Amino acid sequence: MAESLDMEELLTAFRKFAVHGDTKATGKELNGKNWAKLCKDCKIVDVKNVTSTDVDIVFSKFFVMNQCSDSSGPPKSSRVVTYEEFRRALEELAPKRFKGQSKDEALQSMFKLVEGREPTNVGVTKMSKTAAVDRLTDTARYTGSHKERFDETGKGRGREGREEIVENTDMWERTGMPGRTTPRPKRNKMTGSSTTC
């Protein structure tokens, strides 16, 4: 019973990492990027025994085996492994990660590293809450032309706040040009003097 719960937690962790960062993922296949993230986040990769290169080699090995076994169907467009291949990859990495243990103990230790884990979002940019940022982004303190770009609530006015928008007036309809009562003078290319039409 406890072993089946552990396998369910392992499957749950596999699915969480499989859909991480991909809105179209179904959770049934794990790509190489997420495999490397799983190994890093679950502390499978350590500096001494298992490196990121080892992780990539194991993934490539099972990816190639997957390609050979699926030769009857169309070739896959991306590098992915299924849950069963994922478990076999963990089995291959376990003795290398836990050198002093037997194969079964190493495998159980490897499963315990992964069970119930989720992808971490380390290094994600967060909004700063310092006084300097608050002061610089407070629209009530803006002056001059910048003040015209925001309404009383602090919401931007868009194009209306940046440009002077010309209204269709009587003069516009008569001359076709805003603010002009007479046609624009034309320059004579030969003499350089300007004449009106």
VEXDREN-2710 file (C-alpha; in Angstrom, 1 decimal):
% VEXDREN-2710
k/r/px/py/pz
1/MET/0.0/0.0/0.0
2/ALA/2.8/2.5/0.9
3/GLU/4.6/1.6/-2.3
4/SER/1.6/2.3/-4.4
5/LEU/1.3/5.7/-2.7
6/ASP/4.9/6.4/-3.4
7/MET/4.4/5.5/-7.1
8/GLU/1.4/7.9/-7.3
9/GLU/3.5/10.7/-5.8
10/LEU/6.2/9.9/-8.4
11/LEU/3.7/10.0/-11.2
12/THR/2.3/13.3/-9.8
13/ALA/5.7/14.8/-9.8
14/PHE/6.4/13.6/-13.3
15/ARG/3.1/15.2/-14.6
16/LYS/3.9/18.5/-12.8
17/PHE/7.3/18.7/-14.4
18/ALA/5.9/17.5/-17.8
19/VAL/3.5/20.5/-18.1
20/HIS/5.9/23.1/-16.6
21/GLY/6.4/26.0/-19.0
22/ASP/4.3/24.5/-21.8
23/THR/0.7/25.4/-22.2
24/LYS/0.1/22.7/-24.8
25/ALA/1.6/19.8/-22.8
26/THR/-0.6/16.9/-21.8
27/GLY/1.5/15.7/-18.9
28/LYS/2.1/12.3/-20.5
29/GLU/5.6/13.1/-21.9
30/LEU/8.6/14.9/-20.5
31/ASN/10.8/16.9/-22.7
32/GLY/14.6/17.3/-22.3
33/LYS/14.5/20.7/-20.8
34/ASN/12.0/19.7/-18.1
35/TRP/13.9/16.5/-17.5
36/ALA/17.0/18.5/-16.7
37/LYS/15.0/20.9/-14.5
38/LEU/13.5/17.9/-12.6
39/CYS/17.0/16.5/-12.0
40/LYS/18.2/19.9/-10.8
41/ASP/15.2/20.8/-8.6
42/CYS/15.0/17.4/-7.0
43/LYS/18.8/17.4/-6.2
44/ILE/19.5/14.4/-8.4
45/VAL/22.3/16.4/-9.9
46/ASP/25.2/16.9/-7.5
47/VAL/28.6/18.1/-8.2
48/LYS/30.4/14.9/-7.3
49/ASN/28.5/11.9/-8.7
50/VAL/25.9/13.0/-11.2
51/THR/26.4/16.0/-13.4
52/SER/24.1/17.7/-15.9
53/THR/26.0/16.0/-18.7
54/ASP/25.2/12.6/-17.2
55/VAL/21.5/13.6/-17.0
56/ASP/21.6/14.7/-20.7
57/ILE/23.3/11.4/-21.8
58/VAL/20.7/9.3/-20.0
59/PHE/17.8/11.3/-21.5
60/SER/19.3/11.0/-25.0
61/LYS/19.8/7.2/-24.5
62/PHE/16.1/6.7/-23.6
63/PHE/15.0/9.1/-26.3
64/VAL/16.9/7.1/-29.0
65/MET/15.4/3.9/-27.6
66/ASN/12.0/5.5/-27.9
67/GLN/12.6/6.5/-31.5
68/CYS/13.7/2.9/-32.4
69/SER/10.7/1.3/-30.8
70/ASP/8.2/3.8/-32.5
71/SER/9.5/3.1/-36.0
72/SER/6.0/1.9/-37.1
73/GLY/4.4/5.3/-36.5
74/PRO/5.3/8.8/-37.7
75/PRO/8.5/10.2/-36.3
76/LYS/8.2/12.5/-33.2
77/SER/8.8/16.2/-33.7
78/SER/10.3/16.8/-30.3
79/ARG/12.6/15.0/-27.8
80/VAL/10.3/13.5/-25.2
81/VAL/10.1/10.4/-22.9
82/THR/7.1/8.7/-21.3
83/TYR/6.6/7.9/-17.7
84/GLU/7.9/4.4/-18.0
85/GLU/11.1/5.6/-19.8
86/PHE/11.4/8.2/-17.0
87/ARG/11.4/5.5/-14.4
88/ARG/14.0/3.5/-16.3
89/ALA/16.1/6.6/-16.6
90/LEU/15.9/7.1/-12.8
91/GLU/16.9/3.5/-12.3
92/GLU/20.0/4.1/-14.4
93/LEU/21.0/7.2/-12.5
94/ALA/20.3/5.7/-9.0
95/PRO/23.5/3.6/-8.6
96/LYS/25.6/6.5/-9.7
97/ARG/23.9/9.0/-7.4
98/PHE/23.9/6.7/-4.4
99/LYS/27.2/4.8/-4.7
100/GLY/27.3/3.1/-1.3
101/GLN/23.9/1.5/-1.5
102/SER/22.5/-1.6/-3.2
103/LYS/20.6/-1.2/-6.4
104/ASP/17.2/-1.4/-4.8
105/GLU/18.1/0.9/-1.9
106/ALA/19.5/3.4/-4.4
107/LEU/16.4/3.2/-6.5
108/GLN/14.2/3.8/-3.5
109/SER/16.4/6.8/-2.4
110/MET/16.1/8.2/-5.9
111/PHE/12.3/7.9/-5.9
112/LYS/12.2/9.6/-2.5
113/LEU/14.1/12.6/-4.0
114/VAL/11.5/13.0/-6.7
115/GLU/8.3/12.1/-4.9
116/GLY/5.9/15.0/-4.3
117/ARG/8.2/17.6/-5.7
118/GLU/7.1/20.5/-8.0
119/PRO/9.1/22.8/-10.3
120/THR/10.6/25.8/-8.6
121/ASN/10.6/29.3/-10.0
122/VAL/13.9/30.5/-8.7
123/GLY/15.1/33.7/-10.2
124/VAL/11.7/34.9/-11.4
125/THR/11.6/38.7/-11.4
126/LYS/9.5/40.1/-8.7
127/MET/8.1/43.6/-8.4
128/SER/10.2/45.8/-6.1
129/LYS/8.4/47.3/-3.1
130/THR/11.0/49.9/-2.1
131/ALA/10.3/53.5/-1.3
132/ALA/12.3/54.7/-4.3
133/VAL/10.2/52.7/-6.7
134/ASP/7.0/53.9/-5.1
135/ARG/8.2/57.5/-5.4
136/LEU/9.1/57.1/-9.0
137/THR/5.9/55.5/-10.0
138/ASP/3.5/57.7/-8.1
139/THR/1.6/59.5/-10.9
140/ALA/0.3/62.2/-8.4
141/ARG/3.8/63.6/-8.2
142/TYR/4.4/63.9/-11.9
143/THR/4.8/67.5/-13.2
144/GLY/4.8/69.3/-16.5
145/SER/4.0/67.4/-19.7
146/HIS/4.1/64.0/-17.9
147/LYS/1.2/65.1/-15.7
148/GLU/-1.0/65.5/-18.7
149/ARG/-0.5/61.8/-19.7
150/PHE/-2.4/60.5/-16.6
151/ASP/-5.9/61.2/-15.3
152/GLU/-6.9/61.8/-11.7
153/THR/-6.9/58.1/-10.8
154/GLY/-3.4/57.5/-12.2
155/LYS/-4.5/55.6/-15.3
156/GLY/-2.7/56.5/-18.5
157/ARG/-4.6/58.4/-21.1
158/GLY/-2.9/56.7/-24.0
159/ARG/-2.5/58.6/-27.3
160/GLU/-4.7/61.4/-26.0
161/GLY/-2.2/62.3/-23.3
162/ARG/0.8/62.2/-25.7
163/GLU/-0.4/64.0/-28.8
164/GLU/-2.4/67.1/-29.6
165/ILE/-5.5/65.7/-31.4
166/VAL/-7.0/68.0/-34.0
167/GLU/-10.8/68.4/-34.0
168/ASN/-12.8/68.6/-37.2
169/THR/-13.7/72.3/-37.3
170/ASP/-15.2/74.6/-39.8
171/MET/-11.7/75.7/-41.0
172/TRP/-10.7/72.1/-41.6
173/GLU/-13.7/71.5/-43.8
174/ARG/-13.1/74.7/-45.9
175/THR/-9.3/74.4/-46.5
176/GLY/-8.6/70.7/-45.9
177/MET/-5.8/71.7/-43.5
178/PRO/-6.1/72.3/-39.8
179/GLY/-5.2/75.8/-38.7
180/ARG/-4.6/77.2/-42.2
181/THR/-6.8/79.8/-43.9
182/THR/-4.7/80.1/-47.1
183/PRO/-3.2/77.4/-49.2
184/ARG/0.5/76.5/-48.6
185/PRO/2.9/78.4/-50.8
186/LYS/4.7/76.4/-53.5
187/ARG/8.4/76.8/-54.2
188/ASN/9.7/77.4/-57.7
189/LYS/12.5/74.8/-58.2
190/MET/14.4/76.9/-60.7
191/THR/14.5/80.3/-58.9
192/GLY/14.0/79.2/-55.3
193/SER/11.4/81.8/-54.7
194/SER/7.9/80.9/-53.3
195/THR/4.7/81.7/-54.9
196/THR/1.1/81.2/-53.8
197/CYS/-1.5/79.4/-55.9
END
